[in-house]
Structures are given as C-alpha cells and as structure tokens.
Amino acid sequence: MQQGWIRAHQSDLAAVYRLIDGVLILAVLGVCLTLMGEPISGNWAAAGLLAVIAFVIMAEPVELYRSWRTDSFRAMLAATAVTWVSVCLLLLLVGYFSRLGHEFSRLVVGCWFLFSLIALGSWRFGLRRLLQYLRIHDRNTRSAAILGITPTGLQLAKDLEQHPELGIRLQGFYRISGVPSAETSVAGAASLLTGPTGQLEDALAAAHSGELDLVYIALPISEAKRIGELLAAFGDTTATVHLLPDIFGANLLQSRWHRIGSSAVLSIYDTPIQGINGWLKRLEDVVIASLALVLLSPLMLLIAIGVKLSSKGPVIFRQRRYGYCGNTIEVWKFRSMTTQEDGAKVVQATRNDPRVTRFGGFLRRTSLDELPQFINVLRGEMSIVGPRPHAVAHNEQYRSLVSGYMLRHKVKPGITGWAQVNGWRGETDTLEKMSKRVEYDLDYIRRWSIFFDCYIVLMTVFKGFKSKNAY
C-alpha cells in the first residue's frame, strides 16, 4: 500500500464503510433470528432494509464517514451510538404507528439493537487500530509545516512526536519575519527543531507544489494582521490550514466556533451538554435515577428509620448549593450530623467530628447519605455524573483561591464524578486538595461523553463508594 493510496480513494472507501455497516446490521439481525428460532419473514427483511437506509442517512449529520484521524475513539463511538440509537427510535415509531409492532419479537428486537451497536463499534475499533498501525509505519501519512517558532508551535511539534499513530509528519518549522523565535527561551526546543527550518517563502513554495498537506500557523494572537496575511497567502494553495494562537494555552472548556450572521465567534468557556448531548445526558439521568430509586427504596427506608432512631431531628437534610450556571439548588441528603449548617459559614466534617452521629459516620463513609440525591436528579437539579456540589459558603471561599473554580458549574453537579473516583472526595482541608478536585472536574467537562459517564458510573460501583477521606 503506497503512502497516498487511502487518501486518493477516500470517497470509494467511505462507500465501502457504508456497505460494511449495512452488512453488519443485516447480519446481526439474521443471527438473532436464527438463534431464537424466528423465521426471516418479509416484515423482518423490511425492518432490516429500513434500518440500513436510515443508518446511512442519519450518519450524515454527525459526519460519521469523515476522517477521524485527530479525534478520539470515544468521539467516533459516540457518533456511531447516536446514529444507531436514532435508527432504533425510528424503527420503534414506525412499528407503533403502522400497528405492526406486535408481529416482532421484543427479545429479537432488543438483541438486534444491542448487538448491532456492539458490532458497529467493534469494526470501527479494528479499522482504527489498522490505520494507526499503518501510520506508525509511514503509511497513510500527512506532511505538515509549522509557521512560527513559538511556544505553541513547539508544543504542537512535541505532541506530534509523541503521537506517531496520527500519521502527521512534521516537515519543519518556518520562520516568520518580525515574529520573535522561542528556540532559546523554551526548554527542549533544540530537540524539536531537528528538522529543516526555512522562511515563509519556502513554505509557500512547498504548499504550491503539493508537498504540504497541513499548515499550522502558530503565531500569538497579537499578530492578528500577520495571521490574516498568511491565511490569504495560503488560500492560494490546496493545503489545509490550521490556526494555533496562544489563546489556546488558556484553561479552555469545550471551545468551538459558531457563526452569528456573518460574524465568526469562538466560545472559550462553554458546556458540552447541549443539543443532542443534552437530550442524551438527561435520558441517562432519568433512566439511572429511576432504576436506582426503585431498586434501593427498601434500603433507603431502612436508612431513614436508622436516622430517626439514632438522633433527634429530621431524616432529610437540605442544604443550599450551587448548581448549573451557579444557580442555587437544595441538595438532599440523609442527615448524618446533630447540627444542620447552611449559613454564611459551613465547617467541613473532619475526622472524629463530634457533630457526626455514630450512624451518620457509617452513612458518610459509605456515601449512603447521598442516596436521596437521586430525587434531585429526577427533578433536573443534578446529574448522575458531574462535579460534586459544594456548600454555598465553600464556593464563595474557594472561587477566589482556585483558578477556574466556577467553571465547574458549566454542567450540572453530580452524585458521583471524575474527581471522586480518582480519590478526591471527602474533606478538602488544604488548598491543594481542592485544586486537585477542581482539576479533575474541569478535565471531566473537557472529556465529557455518554461513554465517559458510563465508565465513571462503573468505577463508582467498584471503587467509588468508600473513601478514607470521608468523615
């Protein structure tokens, strides 16, 4: 296979990918019918063909058949899942309104829906690993140039060097006159400048001759005029141009471009939970919270009795905390203390805290005191997964001490979270502990997907309920 074969046949391969998806969907249906002793009737054949056609059509809005070279597998899997779930919902609606739903085995339908998703994801995983193998061995690669020897450009060169599976081969740096070079001010710059360096004219000549596939403009945002000139110059080439301004060294959250009329706008601090993602997140919350309340209701009744018998006071403790976008919500917990603090000053629980009842200490160590928060989830105030909500007093205390603290509120607070399953739950008696918790919370927002949520839920089940720091 020659280096440019896949690129030259990209449209043909996209058609092959569509064909493979269709074959897999029909094959899984056939296997399910055979194993369960169901005849392959005309209705089943029609359902299978409708699923294939719908999948190919619904894959277009999420660009499922584009190149996923620089995207995570999680993102590709999420796009696949969204497409297939949409197809499943369409089939269910067609069955309902056509009044033919009773002619289809629910067991076969359920298995078909589930195992088709697994098959669609599995073959994409295999394809991705194959492409990564080829790229590591200098097949299916792209040639790239970085304009400007700047800190952001050097960082990009380091990232490309550490990820050969992307198949992006750096041809060299190109100096831009008037822009200071960082080769003497950035540690390790010399090791990254092993390739050829040249002037802007050399990069333009290489792009005009087709030697460059990707051009990264790594100039500071203060060089806006020069960036505009470079964009105009490379607009006369077929190279794909990327902008890498130094603003992206900031603590960005889900930044994306969008348009307001003819104006291009870049969001810096945004939420990933919007549009179809918001709908999927809410569906996840409602399903898991409903199941949890049904399954755990006997345990919650026993806990309520234990709280009532162990100390005076109400069973449920309600405390004001900040929710989505900093709005105040009331978070429910089983009462575990003799006092109920919710004022301008709230003292965190510590080891051997006299305010914690004996039964309450057990609840706090096992996180059972947080079970009523499934009700907060159903009310739409919280999510199953998200940054843990802090008391209002603690928010006001730490927002000026920890950089990016309030960005935690770009999503709903959760019953469990990425920080908690990594050991950062319980008492935050030092600024370092709170900083680490916020670091993981912001990392969660950047990496969010439904699959990431499911992973955190599984981690919570196996390791997240107990903590030596929970008092």
TORKEPA-807609 format. One record per residue (C-alpha): residue in three letters; z negated, y negated, x negated. Coordinates in nm, 2 decimals. Last residue first. Example, Ala and Ser with C-alpha at 12.3 -4.5 7.8 and 13.67 -1.06 7.14 Angstrom:
<pts>
[pt 'ser', [-0.71, 0.11, -1.37]]
[pt 'ala', [-0.78, 0.45, -1.23]]
</pts>
This chain:
<pts>
[pt 'tyr', [-5.76, -1.16, 1.58]]
[pt 'ala', [-5.40, -1.08, 1.49]]
[pt 'asn', [-5.35, -1.10, 1.12]]
[pt 'lys', [-5.38, -0.72, 1.06]]
[pt 'ser', [-5.10, -0.67, 1.30]]
[pt 'lys', [-5.02, -0.43, 1.59]]
[pt 'phe', [-4.74, -0.44, 1.84]]
[pt 'gly', [-4.45, -0.50, 1.61]]
[pt 'lys', [-4.40, -0.17, 1.43]]
[pt 'phe', [-4.21, 0.09, 1.64]]
[pt 'val', [-4.17, -0.09, 1.98]]
[pt 'thr', [-4.13, -0.43, 1.81]]
[pt 'met', [-3.86, -0.29, 1.58]]
[pt 'leu', [-3.67, -0.16, 1.88]]
[pt 'val', [-3.70, -0.50, 2.06]]
[pt 'ile', [-3.58, -0.67, 1.73]]
[pt 'tyr', [-3.27, -0.45, 1.72]]
[pt 'cys', [-3.20, -0.51, 2.08]]
[pt 'asp', [-3.21, -0.89, 2.02]]
[pt 'phe', [-2.98, -0.86, 1.72]]
[pt 'phe', [-2.74, -0.66, 1.95]]
[pt 'ile', [-2.75, -0.94, 2.20]]
[pt 'ser', [-2.66, -1.19, 1.93]]
[pt 'trp', [-2.85, -1.45, 1.74]]
[pt 'arg', [-2.80, -1.49, 1.36]]
[pt 'arg', [-2.86, -1.87, 1.34]]
[pt 'ile', [-3.13, -1.86, 1.60]]
[pt 'tyr', [-3.31, -1.57, 1.43]]
[pt 'asp', [-3.29, -1.75, 1.09]]
[pt 'leu', [-3.46, -2.05, 1.26]]
[pt 'asp', [-3.75, -1.83, 1.38]]
[pt 'tyr', [-3.77, -1.66, 1.04]]
[pt 'glu', [-3.81, -1.99, 0.86]]
[pt 'val', [-4.05, -2.12, 1.13]]
[pt 'arg', [-4.28, -1.82, 1.06]]
[pt 'lys', [-4.25, -1.87, 0.69]]
[pt 'ser', [-4.35, -2.24, 0.72]]
[pt 'met', [-4.65, -2.14, 0.94]]
[pt 'lys', [-4.77, -1.90, 0.68]]
[pt 'glu', [-4.72, -2.16, 0.40]]
[pt 'leu', [-4.91, -2.43, 0.59]]
[pt 'thr', [-5.22, -2.20, 0.59]]
[pt 'asp', [-5.44, -2.06, 0.86]]
[pt 'thr', [-5.15, -1.92, 1.06]]
[pt 'glu', [-5.34, -1.66, 1.26]]
[pt 'gly', [-5.13, -1.39, 1.43]]
[pt 'arg', [-4.77, -1.31, 1.36]]
[pt 'trp', [-4.56, -1.33, 1.05]]
[pt 'gly', [-4.52, -0.96, 0.97]]
[pt 'asn', [-4.15, -0.92, 0.99]]
[pt 'val', [-4.16, -0.80, 1.35]]
[pt 'gln', [-4.33, -1.13, 1.44]]
[pt 'ala', [-4.09, -1.36, 1.26]]
[pt 'trp', [-3.79, -1.20, 1.43]]
[pt 'gly', [-3.95, -1.24, 1.78]]
[pt 'thr', [-4.16, -1.09, 2.05]]
[pt 'ile', [-4.26, -1.23, 2.39]]
[pt 'gly', [-4.01, -1.50, 2.34]]
[pt 'pro', [-3.97, -1.88, 2.35]]
[pt 'lys', [-3.65, -2.01, 2.50]]
[pt 'val', [-3.38, -2.13, 2.25]]
[pt 'lys', [-3.33, -2.47, 2.08]]
[pt 'his', [-3.71, -2.49, 2.08]]
[pt 'arg', [-3.74, -2.35, 1.73]]
[pt 'leu', [-3.56, -2.67, 1.62]]
[pt 'met', [-3.90, -2.84, 1.66]]
[pt 'tyr', [-4.02, -2.71, 1.32]]
[pt 'gly', [-3.72, -2.81, 1.12]]
[pt 'ser', [-3.92, -2.92, 0.83]]
[pt 'val', [-4.29, -2.82, 0.86]]
[pt 'leu', [-4.56, -3.09, 0.84]]
[pt 'ser', [-4.46, -3.34, 1.11]]
[pt 'arg', [-4.40, -3.07, 1.37]]
[pt 'tyr', [-4.71, -2.89, 1.26]]
[pt 'gln', [-4.99, -3.07, 1.44]]
[pt 'glu', [-4.80, -3.17, 1.76]]
[pt 'asn', [-4.69, -2.81, 1.80]]
[pt 'his', [-5.04, -2.69, 1.74]]
[pt 'ala', [-5.18, -2.91, 2.02]]
[pt 'val', [-4.90, -2.79, 2.25]]
[pt 'ala', [-5.01, -2.43, 2.20]]
[pt 'his', [-4.74, -2.23, 2.02]]
[pt 'pro', [-4.46, -2.03, 2.18]]
[pt 'arg', [-4.33, -1.73, 1.98]]
[pt 'pro', [-3.97, -1.77, 1.87]]
[pt 'gly', [-3.74, -1.56, 2.08]]
[pt 'val', [-3.69, -1.22, 2.22]]
[pt 'ile', [-3.79, -1.11, 2.58]]
[pt 'ser', [-3.72, -1.46, 2.70]]
[pt 'met', [-3.94, -1.74, 2.84]]
[pt 'glu', [-3.95, -1.99, 3.13]]
[pt 'gly', [-3.69, -1.81, 3.34]]
[pt 'arg', [-3.94, -1.70, 3.61]]
[pt 'leu', [-3.86, -1.34, 3.52]]
[pt 'val', [-3.96, -1.41, 3.16]]
[pt 'asn', [-4.28, -1.58, 3.25]]
[pt 'ile', [-4.37, -1.27, 3.45]]
[pt 'phe', [-4.30, -1.06, 3.14]]
[pt 'gln', [-4.56, -1.30, 2.99]]
[pt 'pro', [-4.83, -1.10, 3.17]]
[pt 'leu', [-4.81, -0.84, 2.89]]
[pt 'glu', [-4.93, -1.08, 2.63]]
[pt 'asp', [-5.29, -0.95, 2.62]]
[pt 'leu', [-5.16, -0.61, 2.52]]
[pt 'ser', [-5.07, -0.75, 2.18]]
[pt 'thr', [-5.25, -0.46, 2.01]]
[pt 'arg', [-5.49, -0.67, 1.80]]
[pt 'arg', [-5.52, -0.92, 2.09]]
[pt 'leu', [-5.61, -0.67, 2.35]]
[pt 'phe', [-5.87, -0.50, 2.13]]
[pt 'gly', [-6.03, -0.83, 2.05]]
[pt 'gly', [-6.03, -0.92, 2.42]]
[pt 'phe', [-6.24, -0.60, 2.49]]
[pt 'arg', [-6.50, -0.72, 2.24]]
[pt 'thr', [-6.47, -1.08, 2.36]]
[pt 'val', [-6.32, -1.34, 2.14]]
[pt 'arg', [-6.52, -1.67, 2.12]]
[pt 'pro', [-6.73, -1.54, 1.84]]
[pt 'asp', [-6.43, -1.53, 1.60]]
[pt 'asn', [-6.48, -1.23, 1.37]]
[pt 'arg', [-6.14, -1.30, 1.20]]
[pt 'thr', [-5.99, -1.63, 1.33]]
[pt 'ala', [-5.86, -1.75, 1.67]]
[pt 'gln', [-5.68, -2.08, 1.64]]
[pt 'val', [-5.87, -2.40, 1.75]]
[pt 'val', [-5.69, -2.60, 2.02]]
[pt 'lys', [-5.73, -2.98, 2.01]]
[pt 'ala', [-5.55, -3.20, 2.26]]
[pt 'gly', [-5.65, -2.97, 2.54]]
[pt 'asp', [-5.59, -2.62, 2.65]]
[pt 'glu', [-5.89, -2.42, 2.54]]
[pt 'gln', [-6.02, -2.14, 2.77]]
[pt 'thr', [-6.35, -2.02, 2.64]]
[pt 'thr', [-6.50, -1.67, 2.66]]
[pt 'met', [-6.19, -1.53, 2.50]]
[pt 'ser', [-5.94, -1.25, 2.57]]
[pt 'arg', [-5.79, -1.37, 2.90]]
[pt 'phe', [-5.48, -1.17, 2.98]]
[pt 'lys', [-5.20, -1.40, 2.91]]
[pt 'trp', [-4.97, -1.64, 3.10]]
[pt 'val', [-4.77, -1.92, 2.94]]
[pt 'glu', [-4.75, -2.25, 3.13]]
[pt 'ile', [-4.45, -2.45, 3.04]]
[pt 'thr', [-4.39, -2.79, 2.88]]
[pt 'asn', [-4.03, -2.88, 2.80]]
[pt 'gly', [-3.95, -2.90, 2.43]]
[pt 'cys', [-3.58, -2.81, 2.46]]
[pt 'tyr', [-3.68, -2.46, 2.58]]
[pt 'gly', [-4.05, -2.41, 2.60]]
[pt 'tyr', [-4.36, -2.60, 2.47]]
[pt 'arg', [-4.70, -2.46, 2.55]]
[pt 'arg', [-4.96, -2.52, 2.82]]
[pt 'gln', [-5.21, -2.23, 2.85]]
[pt 'arg', [-5.28, -2.00, 3.14]]
[pt 'phe', [-5.55, -1.74, 3.11]]
[pt 'ile', [-5.53, -1.45, 3.36]]
[pt 'val', [-5.84, -1.24, 3.45]]
[pt 'pro', [-6.05, -1.54, 3.54]]
[pt 'gly', [-6.40, -1.58, 3.40]]
[pt 'lys', [-6.71, -1.38, 3.32]]
[pt 'ser', [-6.69, -1.10, 3.07]]
[pt 'ser', [-6.62, -0.73, 3.02]]
[pt 'leu', [-6.58, -0.63, 3.39]]
[pt 'lys', [-6.30, -0.88, 3.47]]
[pt 'val', [-6.11, -0.81, 3.15]]
[pt 'gly', [-6.13, -0.43, 3.20]]
[pt 'ile', [-6.01, -0.45, 3.56]]
[pt 'ala', [-5.72, -0.66, 3.45]]
[pt 'ile', [-5.65, -0.41, 3.17]]
[pt 'leu', [-5.65, -0.12, 3.41]]
[pt 'leu', [-5.41, -0.31, 3.64]]
[pt 'met', [-5.18, -0.39, 3.35]]
[pt 'leu', [-5.17, -0.02, 3.25]]
[pt 'pro', [-5.07, 0.08, 3.61]]
[pt 'ser', [-4.80, -0.20, 3.61]]
[pt 'leu', [-4.65, -0.10, 3.28]]
[pt 'leu', [-4.35, 0.09, 3.40]]
[pt 'val', [-4.26, -0.15, 3.68]]
[pt 'leu', [-4.34, -0.46, 3.48]]
[pt 'ala', [-4.14, -0.33, 3.18]]
[pt 'leu', [-3.84, -0.24, 3.39]]
[pt 'ser', [-3.83, -0.59, 3.54]]
[pt 'ala', [-3.88, -0.76, 3.21]]
[pt 'ile', [-3.60, -0.55, 3.04]]
[pt 'val', [-3.34, -0.61, 3.32]]
[pt 'val', [-3.43, -0.98, 3.37]]
[pt 'asp', [-3.43, -1.07, 3.00]]
[pt 'glu', [-3.11, -0.88, 2.91]]
[pt 'leu', [-2.93, -1.04, 3.21]]
[pt 'arg', [-3.05, -1.38, 3.10]]
[pt 'lys', [-2.92, -1.32, 2.75]]
[pt 'leu', [-2.59, -1.20, 2.88]]
[pt 'trp', [-2.55, -1.51, 3.10]]
[pt 'gly', [-2.65, -1.75, 2.82]]
[pt 'asn', [-2.40, -1.58, 2.58]]
[pt 'ile', [-2.12, -1.61, 2.84]]
[pt 'gly', [-2.17, -1.99, 2.84]]
[pt 'gln', [-2.47, -2.10, 2.63]]
[pt 'ile', [-2.74, -1.94, 2.42]]
[pt 'pro', [-2.62, -2.01, 2.07]]
[pt 'thr', [-2.81, -2.35, 2.07]]
[pt 'asp', [-2.71, -2.65, 1.88]]
[pt 'tyr', [-2.83, -2.86, 1.59]]
[pt 'ile', [-2.53, -2.99, 1.39]]
[pt 'ser', [-2.25, -3.02, 1.66]]
[pt 'leu', [-1.92, -3.15, 1.52]]
[pt 'val', [-1.71, -3.37, 1.74]]
[pt 'ala', [-1.33, -3.41, 1.74]]
[pt 'ser', [-1.22, -3.70, 1.95]]
[pt 'ser', [-0.90, -3.68, 2.16]]
[pt 'gly', [-1.08, -3.62, 2.48]]
[pt 'ile', [-1.42, -3.49, 2.38]]
[pt 'arg', [-1.34, -3.20, 2.15]]
[pt 'his', [-1.55, -2.92, 2.00]]
[pt 'trp', [-1.65, -2.81, 1.65]]
[pt 'arg', [-1.94, -2.58, 1.59]]
[pt 'ser', [-2.29, -2.58, 1.43]]
[pt 'gln', [-2.51, -2.29, 1.54]]
[pt 'leu', [-2.82, -2.43, 1.37]]
[pt 'leu', [-2.78, -2.63, 1.05]]
[pt 'asn', [-3.05, -2.69, 0.79]]
[pt 'ala', [-2.85, -2.92, 0.57]]
[pt 'gly', [-2.62, -2.79, 0.29]]
[pt 'phe', [-2.34, -2.81, 0.54]]
[pt 'ile', [-2.35, -3.19, 0.50]]
[pt 'asp', [-2.20, -3.14, 0.15]]
[pt 'pro', [-1.85, -3.11, 0.29]]
[pt 'leu', [-1.67, -2.78, 0.29]]
[pt 'leu', [-1.34, -2.83, 0.47]]
[pt 'his', [-1.10, -2.54, 0.50]]
[pt 'val', [-0.72, -2.55, 0.46]]
[pt 'thr', [-0.49, -2.25, 0.54]]
[pt 'ala', [-0.19, -2.28, 0.30]]
[pt 'thr', [0.15, -2.32, 0.46]]
[pt 'thr', [0.22, -2.65, 0.28]]
[pt 'asp', [0.30, -3.01, 0.40]]
[pt 'gly', [-0.04, -3.04, 0.56]]
[pt 'phe', [-0.18, -3.00, 0.21]]
[pt 'ala', [-0.10, -3.37, 0.13]]
[pt 'ala', [-0.24, -3.50, 0.47]]
[pt 'leu', [-0.56, -3.30, 0.43]]
[pt 'leu', [-0.60, -3.43, 0.08]]
[pt 'glu', [-0.56, -3.79, 0.18]]
[pt 'gly', [-0.81, -3.75, 0.46]]
[pt 'ile', [-1.06, -3.59, 0.22]]
[pt 'arg', [-1.01, -3.90, -0.01]]
[pt 'lys', [-1.10, -4.13, 0.27]]
[pt 'ala', [-1.40, -3.93, 0.37]]
[pt 'glu', [-1.54, -3.92, 0.01]]
[pt 'ser', [-1.90, -3.98, 0.13]]
[pt 'ile', [-1.88, -3.64, 0.30]]
[pt 'pro', [-1.90, -3.48, -0.04]]
[pt 'leu', [-1.59, -3.29, -0.16]]
[pt 'ala', [-1.54, -2.92, -0.15]]
[pt 'ile', [-1.19, -2.89, 0.00]]
[pt 'tyr', [-1.13, -2.52, 0.02]]
[pt 'val', [-0.76, -2.41, 0.01]]
[pt 'leu', [-0.66, -2.06, 0.12]]
[pt 'asp', [-0.33, -1.87, 0.09]]
[pt 'leu', [-0.23, -2.01, -0.25]]
[pt 'glu', [0.08, -1.89, -0.44]]
[pt 'gly', [0.32, -1.99, -0.17]]
[pt 'ser', [0.53, -2.22, -0.39]]
[pt 'his', [0.40, -2.53, -0.21]]
[pt 'ala', [0.04, -2.42, -0.24]]
[pt 'ala', [0.08, -2.37, -0.62]]
[pt 'ala', [0.24, -2.71, -0.66]]
[pt 'leu', [-0.03, -2.87, -0.45]]
[pt 'ala', [-0.30, -2.71, -0.66]]
[pt 'asp', [-0.13, -2.82, -0.99]]
[pt 'glu', [-0.10, -3.17, -0.86]]
[pt 'leu', [-0.47, -3.18, -0.78]]
[pt 'gln', [-0.56, -3.11, -1.15]]
[pt 'gly', [-0.65, -2.79, -1.32]]
[pt 'thr', [-0.91, -2.53, -1.38]]
[pt 'pro', [-0.84, -2.17, -1.47]]
[pt 'gly', [-1.10, -1.90, -1.40]]
[pt 'thr', [-1.43, -1.87, -1.58]]
[pt 'leu', [-1.58, -2.17, -1.40]]
[pt 'leu', [-1.85, -1.96, -1.22]]
[pt 'ser', [-2.03, -1.87, -1.54]]
[pt 'ala', [-2.03, -2.23, -1.66]]
[pt 'ala', [-2.19, -2.35, -1.33]]
[pt 'gly', [-2.50, -2.14, -1.39]]
[pt 'ala', [-2.74, -2.43, -1.32]]
[pt 'val', [-2.56, -2.73, -1.17]]
[pt 'ser', [-2.56, -3.06, -1.36]]
[pt 'thr', [-2.30, -2.98, -1.63]]
[pt 'glu', [-2.03, -2.84, -1.41]]
[pt 'ala', [-2.11, -3.09, -1.13]]
[pt 'ser', [-1.79, -3.30, -1.17]]
[pt 'pro', [-1.78, -3.65, -1.04]]
[pt 'val', [-1.50, -3.73, -0.79]]
[pt 'gly', [-1.27, -4.01, -0.92]]
[pt 'ser', [-0.98, -3.78, -0.99]]
[pt 'ile', [-1.01, -3.45, -0.81]]
[pt 'arg', [-1.04, -3.15, -1.03]]
[pt 'tyr', [-0.90, -2.81, -0.93]]
[pt 'phe', [-1.11, -2.50, -0.94]]
[pt 'gly', [-0.95, -2.15, -0.99]]
[pt 'gln', [-0.76, -1.86, -0.84]]
[pt 'leu', [-1.06, -1.74, -0.64]]
[pt 'arg', [-0.98, -1.40, -0.48]]
[pt 'ile', [-1.08, -1.36, -0.12]]
[pt 'gly', [-1.09, -0.99, -0.03]]
[pt 'leu', [-1.40, -1.02, 0.18]]
[pt 'glu', [-1.53, -0.70, 0.03]]
[pt 'pro', [-1.56, -0.89, -0.30]]
[pt 'his', [-1.88, -1.05, -0.17]]
[pt 'gln', [-2.09, -1.17, -0.46]]
[pt 'glu', [-1.80, -1.35, -0.63]]
[pt 'leu', [-1.70, -1.52, -0.31]]
[pt 'asp', [-2.06, -1.64, -0.26]]
[pt 'lys', [-2.08, -1.78, -0.62]]
[pt 'ala', [-1.75, -1.96, -0.57]]
[pt 'leu', [-1.88, -2.11, -0.25]]
[pt 'gln', [-2.19, -2.23, -0.43]]
[pt 'leu', [-1.98, -2.39, -0.70]]
[pt 'gly', [-1.78, -2.57, -0.43]]
[pt 'thr', [-2.09, -2.69, -0.26]]
[pt 'pro', [-2.24, -2.82, -0.59]]
[pt 'thr', [-1.91, -3.00, -0.67]]
[pt 'ile', [-1.61, -2.91, -0.90]]
[pt 'gly', [-1.36, -3.04, -0.65]]
[pt 'leu', [-1.07, -2.86, -0.48]]
[pt 'ile', [-1.14, -2.49, -0.45]]
[pt 'ala', [-0.85, -2.25, -0.46]]
[pt 'ala', [-0.79, -1.92, -0.28]]
[pt 'ser', [-0.57, -1.61, -0.30]]
[pt 'arg', [-0.61, -1.37, -0.01]]
[pt 'thr', [-0.65, -0.99, -0.05]]
[pt 'asn', [-0.52, -0.69, 0.15]]
[pt 'arg', [-0.55, -0.47, -0.16]]
[pt 'asp', [-0.75, -0.56, -0.47]]
[pt 'his', [-0.97, -0.26, -0.49]]
[pt 'ile', [-1.26, -0.44, -0.32]]
[pt 'arg', [-1.01, -0.55, -0.05]]
[pt 'leu', [-0.90, -0.19, 0.02]]
[pt 'tyr', [-1.26, -0.07, 0.05]]
[pt 'gln', [-1.34, -0.36, 0.29]]
[pt 'leu', [-1.03, -0.27, 0.50]]
[pt 'leu', [-1.15, 0.09, 0.53]]
[pt 'arg', [-1.51, -0.02, 0.61]]
[pt 'arg', [-1.37, -0.25, 0.88]]
[pt 'leu', [-1.15, 0.02, 1.03]]
[pt 'gly', [-1.44, 0.27, 1.05]]
[pt 'phe', [-1.66, 0.01, 1.22]]
[pt 'arg', [-1.38, -0.07, 1.46]]
[pt 'trp', [-1.35, 0.30, 1.54]]
[pt 'ser', [-1.72, 0.32, 1.61]]
[pt 'gly', [-1.73, 0.01, 1.84]]
[pt 'leu', [-1.46, 0.13, 2.07]]
[pt 'ala', [-1.60, 0.48, 2.07]]
[pt 'ile', [-1.95, 0.36, 2.15]]
[pt 'leu', [-1.83, 0.14, 2.43]]
[pt 'ser', [-1.62, 0.42, 2.57]]
[pt 'phe', [-1.93, 0.64, 2.55]]
[pt 'leu', [-2.13, 0.41, 2.78]]
[pt 'phe', [-1.87, 0.33, 3.04]]
[pt 'trp', [-1.74, 0.68, 3.06]]
[pt 'cys', [-2.09, 0.83, 3.08]]
[pt 'gly', [-2.18, 0.59, 3.37]]
[pt 'val', [-1.86, 0.66, 3.55]]
[pt 'val', [-1.89, 1.04, 3.51]]
[pt 'leu', [-2.25, 1.03, 3.64]]
[pt 'arg', [-2.16, 0.80, 3.93]]
[pt 'ser', [-1.89, 1.05, 4.04]]
[pt 'phe', [-1.60, 0.86, 4.20]]
[pt 'glu', [-1.49, 0.90, 4.56]]
[pt 'his', [-1.78, 0.70, 4.69]]
[pt 'gly', [-1.64, 0.39, 4.51]]
[pt 'leu', [-1.32, 0.39, 4.71]]
[pt 'arg', [-1.42, 0.12, 4.95]]
[pt 'ser', [-1.15, -0.11, 4.80]]
[pt 'phe', [-1.41, -0.39, 4.78]]
[pt 'tyr', [-1.67, -0.18, 4.60]]
[pt 'gly', [-1.43, 0.01, 4.37]]
[pt 'val', [-1.26, -0.31, 4.27]]
[pt 'leu', [-1.60, -0.47, 4.20]]
[pt 'leu', [-1.71, -0.17, 3.99]]
[pt 'leu', [-1.39, -0.18, 3.80]]
[pt 'leu', [-1.42, -0.55, 3.73]]
[pt 'leu', [-1.78, -0.50, 3.61]]
[pt 'cys', [-1.67, -0.23, 3.37]]
[pt 'val', [-1.39, -0.45, 3.24]]
[pt 'ser', [-1.64, -0.73, 3.17]]
[pt 'val', [-1.87, -0.49, 3.00]]
[pt 'trp', [-1.57, -0.38, 2.78]]
[pt 'thr', [-1.48, -0.74, 2.68]]
[pt 'val', [-1.84, -0.85, 2.61]]
[pt 'ala', [-1.90, -0.53, 2.41]]
[pt 'thr', [-1.60, -0.58, 2.19]]
[pt 'ala', [-1.69, -0.95, 2.13]]
[pt 'ala', [-2.04, -0.84, 2.04]]
[pt 'leu', [-1.91, -0.58, 1.80]]
[pt 'met', [-1.70, -0.83, 1.62]]
[pt 'ala', [-2.00, -1.07, 1.59]]
[pt 'arg', [-2.22, -0.79, 1.46]]
[pt 'phe', [-1.95, -0.69, 1.21]]
[pt 'ser', [-2.00, -1.03, 1.06]]
[pt 'asp', [-1.71, -1.27, 1.03]]
[pt 'thr', [-1.51, -1.35, 0.71]]
[pt 'arg', [-1.24, -1.09, 0.75]]
[pt 'trp', [-1.25, -1.07, 1.13]]
[pt 'ser', [-0.87, -1.11, 1.17]]
[pt 'arg', [-0.76, -1.15, 1.53]]
[pt 'tyr', [-0.74, -0.87, 1.79]]
[pt 'leu', [-1.07, -0.95, 1.97]]
[pt 'glu', [-0.97, -1.32, 2.02]]
[pt 'val', [-1.26, -1.36, 2.28]]
[pt 'pro', [-1.02, -1.50, 2.54]]
[pt 'glu', [-0.76, -1.23, 2.45]]
[pt 'ala', [-0.97, -0.92, 2.49]]
[pt 'met', [-0.98, -0.96, 2.87]]
[pt 'ile', [-0.60, -0.88, 2.88]]
[pt 'val', [-0.62, -0.57, 2.66]]
[pt 'phe', [-0.94, -0.45, 2.84]]
[pt 'ala', [-0.79, -0.51, 3.19]]
[pt 'ile', [-0.48, -0.30, 3.11]]
[pt 'val', [-0.69, -0.02, 2.97]]
[pt 'ala', [-0.94, -0.02, 3.25]]
[pt 'leu', [-0.66, -0.03, 3.52]]
[pt 'leu', [-0.50, 0.27, 3.35]]
[pt 'gly', [-0.82, 0.46, 3.36]]
[pt 'ala', [-0.90, 0.37, 3.72]]
[pt 'ala', [-0.55, 0.47, 3.83]]
[pt 'ala', [-0.59, 0.81, 3.65]]
[pt 'trp', [-0.93, 0.86, 3.81]]
[pt 'asn', [-0.78, 0.78, 4.16]]
[pt 'gly', [-0.49, 1.01, 4.09]]
[pt 'ser', [-0.72, 1.30, 4.03]]
[pt 'ile', [-0.84, 1.45, 3.70]]
[pt 'pro', [-1.06, 1.72, 3.84]]
[pt 'glu', [-1.43, 1.69, 3.77]]
[pt 'gly', [-1.61, 1.98, 3.58]]
[pt 'met', [-1.86, 1.76, 3.40]]
[pt 'leu', [-1.72, 1.83, 3.05]]
[pt 'thr', [-1.36, 1.79, 3.17]]
[pt 'leu', [-1.42, 1.45, 3.35]]
[pt 'cys', [-1.62, 1.31, 3.05]]
[pt 'val', [-1.35, 1.43, 2.80]]
[pt 'gly', [-1.07, 1.27, 3.01]]
[pt 'leu', [-1.26, 0.94, 3.04]]
[pt 'val', [-1.33, 0.93, 2.67]]
[pt 'ala', [-0.96, 1.00, 2.60]]
[pt 'leu', [-0.85, 0.72, 2.84]]
[pt 'ile', [-1.07, 0.46, 2.68]]
[pt 'leu', [-0.98, 0.59, 2.33]]
[pt 'val', [-0.60, 0.58, 2.39]]
[pt 'gly', [-0.62, 0.23, 2.52]]
[pt 'asp', [-0.82, 0.10, 2.23]]
[pt 'ile', [-0.58, 0.28, 1.99]]
[pt 'leu', [-0.28, 0.11, 2.16]]
[pt 'arg', [-0.44, -0.23, 2.13]]
[pt 'tyr', [-0.51, -0.17, 1.76]]
[pt 'val', [-0.14, -0.06, 1.72]]
[pt 'ala', [-0.03, -0.39, 1.88]]
[pt 'ala', [-0.25, -0.58, 1.64]]
[pt 'leu', [-0.10, -0.38, 1.36]]
[pt 'asp', [0.25, -0.49, 1.46]]
[pt 'ser', [0.14, -0.86, 1.46]]
[pt 'gln', [-0.03, -0.82, 1.12]]
[pt 'his', [0.27, -0.65, 0.96]]
[pt 'ala', [0.32, -0.90, 0.67]]
[pt 'arg', [-0.06, -0.94, 0.63]]
[pt 'ile', [-0.11, -0.57, 0.61]]
[pt 'trp', [0.16, -0.53, 0.35]]
[pt 'gly', [0.06, -0.82, 0.12]]
[pt 'gln', [-0.12, -0.63, -0.15]]
[pt 'gln', [0.11, -0.33, -0.15]]
[pt 'met', [0.00, 0.00, 0.00]]
</pts>
